[in-house]
Each structure stands twice: as structure tokens, then as C-alpha cells.
Amino acid sequence: MNQKTISIIGAGAWGTALAVLWANAGRRVRLVARTAEQASMMTHQRQNAVYLPGITLPENLAITSVIDSADLWVIATPAQAMRAICEQLPKTKTPLLLCSKGIERDTGMLMSDIAAQYFPQSKLAILSGPNFAGEVARGLPTASVIASQDTELKLAMLEWLSTPNFRLYHSDDVVGAEIAGALKNVLAIACGIAQGMGLGENARAALITRGLAEIKRLSLARGAKAETLAGLSGLGDLVLSCSSPTSRNMSFGLALGQGMGAETALNQRRSVVEGVPTASAVLHLAKQCDVEMPICNAVHAVISGRITARQAVQILLDRPLKQE
């Protein structure tokens, strides 16, 4: 299987990290950048100075801006670009591994829902877990989940994509893995806000725990399995993203908590803060499922400027007392 071609669409931090990981493990990998200029620069410099500085790109990693045929397409673009990428890809039966964590803002659709619209005959899988791109690229020990309803596909991917330091587990709960992976970004913003305001570790622990309850309510309403939410793509990813400013979502929330406006904070970042569009999209999905999401609602209200971070905290603290 090492002679099969993996084509990774998206040369941001995560797409580049996966390309480095698998190329170093001897896989045949092609990394597809957004522009020919970006591809040329990365090819000659052998690094992605913009999104993953300090990481040397292996010589056996091919870098291009042209989407060509492959044995596996790995989509690692921002979630809001998923539809545009699906429109560009040739309509074949090539299996798809979706690595984008988010919910489409205008429709409330999951990434797998969008991909299935464009590739009804292709096998789909999700890669999700507590994975910082820089650590994966450096070969540090990491665990993640391949979620697919196609048993043959996910078992083949486990064999093909696992490396000595990148341990993969499999699951059939695509919905649970996707919703948990999307919502953790919103909750990481909430934890960043709390840290920026100096609210302490108790507040962060409460946000993580009650945030997990929100993930559970929405996921179960969409047919997910409760055990998925306690695993790597659920609790594991949530804890990682809510515990370190390395998380772009938490660092964005940190800026908000310190008094910076959302637009200013976003303009200072090169990488996409997935939790921002997802905060809006998740409310659309929650309304469809008749599910209450107070923390996500508060984050969206702060981002949109309807309330201040301090008002958001007070609103959450003033909620009616109830059983956990």
C-alpha cells in the first residue's frame, strides 16, 4: 500500500503536518497548495514558512497546485472551503479522508454531508483527534481516530496511515466524531476568554465539563454514540484544545478575554480560527435539533459584538440552578 498515492488537498499547518508525517514514513505523498506560487516556494525552500515554520519538508514529498488523480484524497482545508474543494475535485470514486473540523455556516451541514452530495459513490472517512500540527510534524507520539461506516475502508486506512508514532483507532461513528471535532473549537474560544479574563482554573474546568455536555446533547440528537464523546475525537480533542494557547481557537479567545475586538484579533492571525464560523453554524444546527447550547450561544454573542465577555460570563452564571 505504500506505493499508492496520497493526495493531500490543503497546504495549511494540518495538511502540511500530515504530508510530512506520511512522507517520512515512506508513503507516496503529494501536497496540493492553493496557488502555484505557494507550491513553488515550498518546493524550493523545503518548508512551509507561513503555516508550519521550522519543519523541514522531506525530499520525497511532492508539492504542487494541481489536483490530480490519486488513490486517496485527504481534504485538510478550512471547513468553510469544503464545498468549493468538492466542486473542484474530479468526480471519481476515489476514497476521501476528511480532516476539516467544522460545520458549514450557511447550511448547518457536516463535512461528510457536503462530500456525500458531490461524491455519492465514494467511500468516506473522518480523521479526528487531539492533534496539534506541529507535534505531529515533529514525529511526537500522537493518537487519533479514523471514523467511517465502511469497515473495509477504515481498516485499510489504519494499516496504511498509521506510523510508529501516529497511532490510529477506528470507529463507525462519523457524526459523533465530526460534531465533537467542530464544537471543541467553539469551546476552546470560551476557555481562552476565561483565561484572558483571569477567571482561574476552576472556571476552565467547568467550561470543559459543561461544554462536553453540550457536545453530547447535540451529537446524540443527531444519532451519535455516547462512547465516541468520551474518546479521542471527543473528550481528548476537547481537553487539548481548551488547555493550551497553542490552540489557535483558545489563543483567539484569550485575546477576546483581554479586551481585543474579534475583528482585530482575527486580522492578526494567518491561520483560520475554525471556531468563529462554527459558533454561528452550530446554533443553526442546534435549532434544527431543538437542543440548548448556552456556552456556544454566549461565544457567538461575544464574537458578533452583541455582548461583552464579562456579560457573557454573568449570563452563564445567572442561569437557573438545576440537576447536572
C-alpha positions in Angstrom: 0.0 0.0 0.0 3.0 2.3 0.4 3.2 2.6 -3.4 -0.3 4.1 -3.5 -0.6 7.9 -3.8 -2.0 10.0 -1.1 -3.0 13.4 -2.3 -3.5 16.0 0.5 -5.6 19.0 -0.5 -4.6 22.0 1.6 -1.1 23.1 2.5 -2.0 24.8 5.8 -0.5 23.7 9.1 -2.5 20.5 9.3 -2.3 19.4 5.7 1.5 20.0 5.7 2.0 18.2 9.0 0.2 15.1 7.6 2.2 15.3 4.5 5.5 15.4 6.5 4.3 12.6 8.7 3.4 10.2 5.9 6.3 11.1 3.6 8.8 10.5 6.4 7.1 7.1 6.9 7.8 6.2 3.3 4.4 6.8 1.9 4.0 8.3 -1.6 2.5 11.7 -0.8 1.5 14.7 -2.9 0.7 18.0 -1.1 -1.6 20.3 -3.1 -1.2 24.0 -2.3 -3.7 26.7 -3.0 -1.5 28.5 -5.6 1.3 27.7 -7.9 3.4 30.4 -6.1 2.9 28.8 -2.8 3.8 25.4 -4.2 6.9 26.7 -5.9 8.1 28.5 -2.7 7.6 25.4 -0.6 9.3 23.2 -3.1 12.5 25.3 -3.3 12.6 26.3 0.4 11.6 22.8 1.6 9.5 24.4 4.4 6.1 25.9 4.9 7.3 29.2 6.4 3.9 30.7 6.7 1.8 27.9 8.4 4.4 25.4 9.8 7.7 27.2 10.3 10.8 25.3 11.5 9.7 22.0 9.9 11.8 20.6 7.0 9.8 19.1 4.2 11.1 15.7 3.2 12.7 15.5 -0.2 10.3 12.7 -1.2 7.3 14.9 -0.7 5.9 16.3 -4.0 4.3 19.7 -3.8 2.0 21.1 -6.5 -1.0 23.3 -7.0 -2.7 20.9 -9.4 -5.3 18.4 -8.2 -4.5 15.1 -10.0 -5.6 11.5 -9.7 -4.7 9.6 -6.5 -5.6 6.5 -4.6 -6.7 8.6 -1.6 -7.8 12.3 -1.4 -7.2 13.8 2.0 -9.0 17.1 2.4 -7.3 19.3 5.0 -8.7 22.8 4.1 -10.7 25.1 6.4 -14.2 23.7 6.9 -15.9 26.6 5.1 -13.9 25.8 2.0 -15.1 22.2 1.8 -17.8 22.8 -0.7 -15.6 24.7 -3.0 -12.9 22.0 -2.9 -15.6 19.3 -3.6 -16.6 21.3 -6.7 -13.0 21.3 -8.0 -12.2 17.6 -7.4 -12.7 15.3 -10.4 -15.9 13.3 -9.9 -14.4 9.8 -9.4 -14.8 7.0 -6.9 -11.6 7.9 -5.1 -11.9 7.4 -1.3 -12.0 10.6 0.7 -10.5 11.2 4.1 -11.9 14.5 5.6 -9.7 16.3 8.1 -11.6 19.6 8.3 -13.2 20.3 11.7 -16.3 22.5 11.4 -19.9 22.9 10.4 -20.9 24.8 7.2 -22.1 28.2 8.3 -24.9 28.8 5.8 -26.5 25.3 6.0 -25.5 23.7 9.3 -24.2 20.7 7.3 -21.4 18.5 8.5 -18.3 17.9 6.2 -19.3 14.4 5.4 -22.8 15.6 4.4 -21.2 18.0 1.9 -18.8 15.5 0.5 -21.6 12.9 0.1 -23.5 15.3 -2.1 -20.7 15.6 -4.6 -19.3 12.1 -4.3 -22.2 9.7 -3.7 -20.2 6.7 -4.9 -17.0 7.4 -3.0 -16.2 5.9 0.4 -15.8 8.5 3.1 -13.8 8.6 6.4 -13.1 11.2 9.0 -9.8 11.8 10.7 -10.2 13.4 14.1 -8.5 13.6 17.5 -6.3 15.6 19.9 -3.6 16.5 17.3 -1.5 19.7 17.2 0.0 20.0 13.7 3.5 21.0 14.9 3.8 18.0 17.2 2.6 15.6 14.5 5.1 17.0 12.0 7.9 16.6 14.6 7.0 12.9 15.0 5.9 13.2 18.6 3.6 10.4 19.9 0.0 11.1 18.8 -3.3 9.1 18.7 -6.3 9.8 16.5 -9.4 8.2 15.1 -10.5 7.1 11.7 -14.3 7.2 11.6 -16.2 5.5 8.7 -19.2 3.4 8.2 -17.3 1.4 5.6 -15.4 -1.3 7.6 -13.1 -2.3 4.8 -12.1 1.4 4.2 -11.3 2.2 7.8 -9.3 -0.9 8.4 -7.3 -0.3 5.3 -6.6 3.2 6.4 -5.5 2.1 9.8 -2.9 -0.1 8.1 -1.9 2.5 5.5 -1.8 5.7 7.6 -0.6 4.5 11.0 3.1 5.1 11.8 5.2 4.1 14.8 4.4 7.5 16.5 0.9 8.1 14.9 -1.5 5.6 16.4 -4.9 5.3 14.8 -8.1 3.8 16.2 -11.2 3.1 14.2 -14.8 4.0 14.8 -18.1 3.8 12.8 -19.5 6.9 14.4 -18.9 9.6 11.8 -21.5 12.0 13.2 -20.1 11.9 16.7 -16.5 12.4 15.6 -17.5 15.3 13.4 -19.7 17.2 15.8 -17.2 16.8 18.7 -14.4 18.0 16.5 -16.3 21.0 15.4 -17.7 22.1 18.8 -14.4 21.8 20.6 -13.2 24.8 18.6 -16.0 26.9 19.9 -15.5 25.7 23.5 -11.7 26.4 23.2 -12.6 30.0 22.4 -14.7 30.1 25.6 -11.8 28.7 27.6 -9.5 31.3 26.1 -11.9 34.1 27.0 -11.9 32.8 30.6 -8.2 32.7 30.8 -7.8 36.1 29.3 -10.2 37.5 31.9 -8.2 35.8 34.7 -11.1 33.7 35.9 -8.9 30.8 37.0 -8.6 27.0 36.5 -12.0 26.2 38.2 -13.8 28.2 35.5 -11.9 26.5 32.7 -12.7 23.0 34.2 -16.3 24.0 34.4 -16.4 25.2 30.8 -14.8 22.0 29.6 -17.2 19.8 31.5 -20.4 21.7 30.7 -19.1 22.1 27.2 -18.8 18.4 26.9 -22.5 18.2 28.0 -23.4 20.5 25.1 -21.4 18.3 22.6 -23.2 15.3 24.0 -26.7 16.8 23.7 -26.2 17.8 20.1 -24.4 14.7 19.0 -26.9 12.3 20.5 -29.7 14.3 18.8 -28.0 13.7 15.5 -27.7 9.9 16.2 -24.1 9.7 17.6 -22.9 7.3 20.2 -22.2 8.4 23.7 -18.9 6.4 23.9 -17.5 8.4 21.0 -17.7 11.6 23.0 -15.6 10.1 25.8 -12.9 9.1 23.4 -10.0 10.7 21.4 -12.2 12.6 19.0 -14.5 13.8 21.8 -13.1 14.4 25.3 -9.4 14.0 24.1 -9.7 16.7 21.5 -11.7 19.0 23.7 -9.2 18.9 26.6 -6.2 19.5 24.3 -7.8 22.5 22.5 -9.1 24.0 25.8 -5.8 23.6 27.7 -3.1 25.3 25.6 -2.7 28.6 23.9 -1.1 26.6 21.1 -4.7 26.1 20.0 -5.5 28.9 17.6 -9.1 28.9 18.9 -8.0 29.2 22.5 -5.5 31.9 21.7 -8.2 33.8 19.8 -10.4 33.6 22.9 -7.5 34.7 25.1 -7.3 37.9 23.0 -11.1 38.5 23.4 -10.8 38.0 27.1 -8.1 40.6 27.3 -10.3 43.1 25.7 -9.4 42.9 22.0 -12.2 43.1 19.4 -13.0 40.0 17.4 -12.2 41.6 14.0 -8.8 42.9 15.3 -7.9 39.5 16.8 -8.8 37.7 13.6 -6.8 40.1 11.4 -3.7 39.3 13.5 -3.9 35.6 12.6 -2.7 33.9 9.4 -4.5 30.6 10.1 -8.2 30.2 10.1 -9.9 30.2 13.5 -12.4 27.5 12.8 -14.5 28.2 16.0 -15.6 31.6 14.7 -17.8 30.4 11.7 -18.7 27.2 13.6 -20.1 29.2 16.5 -22.7 30.6 14.1 -23.3 27.3 12.3 -23.8 25.3 15.5 -26.6 27.5 16.6 -28.3 26.8 13.3 -27.9 23.1 13.8 -28.9 23.2 17.5 -32.2 24.9 16.5 -32.9 22.2 13.9 -32.4 19.6 16.7 -34.1 21.6 19.4 -31.1 21.5 21.6 -29.9 24.1 24.2 -26.3 25.3 23.8 -25.7 28.1 26.3 -21.9 28.2 26.1 -21.8 28.1 22.3 -24.5 30.8 22.2 -22.5 33.0 24.6 -19.4 32.6 22.5 -21.2 33.6 19.3 -22.7 36.6 21.0 -19.3 37.8 22.1 -17.8 37.3 18.7 -20.6 39.1 17.0 -20.3 42.0 19.4 -23.8 41.7 20.9 -22.4 41.3 24.4 -19.1 41.7 26.2 -17.1 38.8 27.5 -17.9 39.9 31.1 -21.6 40.0 30.3 -21.4 36.5 28.7 -19.8 35.2 32.0 -22.6 36.7 34.0 -25.3 35.3 31.8 -23.9 31.8 32.2 -23.6 32.2 36.0 -27.1 33.5 36.3 -28.7 30.5 34.5 -31.3 28.7 36.6 -30.0 26.1 39.0 -30.7 22.5 38.0 -29.5 18.9 38.3 -26.3 18.2 36.4 
